[in-house]
Amino acid sequence: MTAPVTGSHDLPRIAEIGLEAMPGTGRRVVIVPCVPALLPEYASVSDPVADLRTACVAAVAWLDSDVRVIADDALGERVAESLLGKASTPGATDLLVVANGSARRSEKAPGHLDERAAAYDQQMGELLARGDVAGLSGLDPALGRELLVAGAGVWSTLVSEGIDVQSVTTDHAEDPFGVMYWVVRWQCAS
């Protein structure tokens, strides 16, 4: 049986989750995927993304109470604000970034199978795991569009923010439904 869907008002705080501290003293950045199933209006008796939701909720709880959302589109903003349980805070230093890998990883994927998807996602996953913001912003945007990558434009925003990642924790990495999803936490130096 899958877990029931919970609303954003049920978000636990970091002390309740028991996430380990990460080295670093600066801002915190969390990357979550742009998954409509995370929105309350798509809730049902069973949760098709229960593990993903749990990872997103825990990672978001790790952020400060004031968080700025960085997303490429309105859906990404809605997903982020739903996970936060409130609107983005302009000027906040902690960031909730909405992006995911290819939506063309299998025959049943939303964009159908594209043989290039696995290699693109492998490279993206390695860059996320290293906290390589410049590398992420250098990914081929045309290929990203062809592979139905969500949030490809957010990386250049992070470059302009001067993000200096000090430590990385990948809380979730899987490709259900033929779409590559990551939940990643970056502790930054400043």
C-alpha positions in Angstrom: 0.0 0.0 0.0 1.3 3.5 -0.8 1.4 6.3 1.6 -1.5 8.8 1.7 -0.8 12.3 0.4 -0.2 14.9 3.0 -0.6 18.6 2.6 2.1 21.2 2.9 0.8 22.2 6.4 2.1 18.8 7.5 5.7 19.6 6.7 8.0 18.6 9.6 10.9 20.8 10.7 14.5 19.7 10.5 14.6 18.6 14.2 11.8 16.2 13.6 13.4 14.6 10.5 16.9 14.0 11.9 18.8 15.1 8.8 22.5 15.2 9.5 24.3 18.5 9.6 26.3 19.4 6.5 29.6 21.3 6.7 29.4 25.0 5.7 28.0 28.1 7.2 26.5 30.0 4.3 23.3 29.7 2.4 21.5 26.5 1.7 20.1 25.4 -1.7 17.7 22.6 -2.3 16.9 21.2 -5.8 13.6 19.4 -6.2 11.9 18.2 -9.4 9.0 19.9 -11.2 6.4 17.1 -10.5 2.7 18.0 -10.7 1.9 15.0 -8.5 3.5 16.9 -5.6 0.6 19.5 -5.8 -2.3 19.1 -3.5 -4.9 19.3 -6.4 -3.5 16.0 -7.7 -3.8 14.2 -4.3 -5.6 10.9 -4.3 -6.1 8.0 -1.9 -2.7 6.7 -2.7 0.4 8.7 -3.4 2.2 7.7 -6.7 5.3 9.6 -5.6 5.5 8.9 -1.9 9.2 8.4 -1.7 9.9 11.5 -3.8 7.4 13.5 -1.6 9.1 12.3 1.6 12.6 13.4 0.2 11.3 16.8 -0.9 9.5 17.5 2.4 12.7 16.5 4.4 15.0 18.6 2.2 12.7 21.7 2.3 12.5 21.4 6.1 16.3 21.7 6.1 16.0 25.2 4.7 15.7 28.4 6.7 12.1 29.8 7.2 12.7 32.4 4.6 13.3 30.8 1.2 13.4 32.2 -2.4 12.1 30.1 -5.2 14.0 29.8 -8.4 12.0 28.1 -11.2 11.7 28.4 -15.0 7.9 28.6 -15.1 4.6 28.9 -13.2 4.3 25.2 -12.6 7.7 25.1 -11.0 6.9 28.0 -8.8 3.6 26.3 -7.8 5.4 23.1 -6.9 8.0 24.9 -4.8 5.5 27.1 -3.0 3.3 24.1 -2.3 6.3 22.3 -0.7 7.2 25.4 1.2 3.6 26.0 2.4 4.0 29.7 1.5 5.1 32.1 -1.2 8.7 32.7 -2.1 10.4 35.3 0.0 12.1 38.0 -2.1 15.7 38.6 -1.0 16.0 35.4 1.1 19.4 33.8 0.9 18.3 30.1 1.1 17.0 28.9 -2.3 14.5 26.2 -3.4 15.4 25.4 -7.0 13.0 23.5 -9.3 14.6 21.4 -12.0 14.7 17.8 -13.2 16.4 15.6 -15.8 15.0 14.2 -19.0 11.4 13.2 -19.5 12.4 10.8 -22.3 14.1 7.9 -20.5 11.8 5.1 -21.5 9.2 4.0 -24.0 6.4 5.0 -21.5 8.0 8.4 -20.7 6.0 11.5 -21.4 8.3 12.3 -24.3 8.9 8.7 -25.4 12.4 7.2 -25.4 15.3 9.2 -26.7 18.6 7.3 -26.6 20.5 10.5 -25.6 18.5 10.9 -22.3 20.5 8.5 -20.1 23.9 10.1 -21.0 22.5 13.7 -20.5 21.0 12.7 -17.1 24.2 10.9 -16.1 26.2 14.1 -16.8 23.6 16.3 -15.0 23.6 13.9 -12.0 27.4 14.1 -11.7 27.3 17.9 -11.9 24.6 18.0 -9.2 26.6 15.7 -7.0 29.7 17.9 -7.3 27.7 21.1 -6.8 29.1 22.3 -10.1 26.9 25.2 -10.9 29.0 26.4 -13.9 28.9 22.9 -15.4 25.1 22.8 -15.0 24.7 26.1 -16.6 26.9 24.9 -19.5 24.7 21.9 -20.4 23.4 22.1 -24.0 20.1 24.1 -23.7 18.9 22.9 -27.1 19.4 19.2 -26.2 17.8 19.9 -22.8 14.7 21.2 -24.6 14.6 18.1 -26.9 14.9 15.8 -23.9 12.1 17.7 -22.1 14.4 18.8 -19.2 12.5 21.0 -16.7 14.3 24.0 -15.2 17.3 24.1 -17.5 17.4 27.9 -17.2 17.8 28.0 -13.4 21.4 27.1 -13.5 22.5 30.4 -15.1 20.5 32.2 -12.3 22.6 30.3 -9.7 25.8 31.3 -11.5 24.8 35.0 -11.3 24.1 34.5 -7.6 27.7 33.4 -7.0 26.8 30.1 -5.5 29.8 28.4 -4.0 28.8 24.8 -3.0 30.8 23.4 -0.1 29.0 20.1 0.5 26.4 18.0 -1.3 23.8 15.4 -0.2 21.7 13.6 -2.7 18.5 12.6 -0.9 16.7 11.1 -3.9 17.6 10.0 -7.4 15.3 7.9 -9.5 13.4 7.9 -12.8 9.9 6.7 -12.3 7.6 7.2 -15.2 10.7 7.7 -17.5 11.5 11.1 -15.9 14.8 11.6 -14.0 14.1 13.2 -10.6 16.7 14.4 -8.0 16.3 15.9 -4.6 19.7 17.4 -3.7 20.9 19.7 -0.8 23.8 22.0 -1.2 25.4 23.7 1.7 27.3 26.8 0.4 30.4 28.6 1.7 28.6 32.0 1.7 
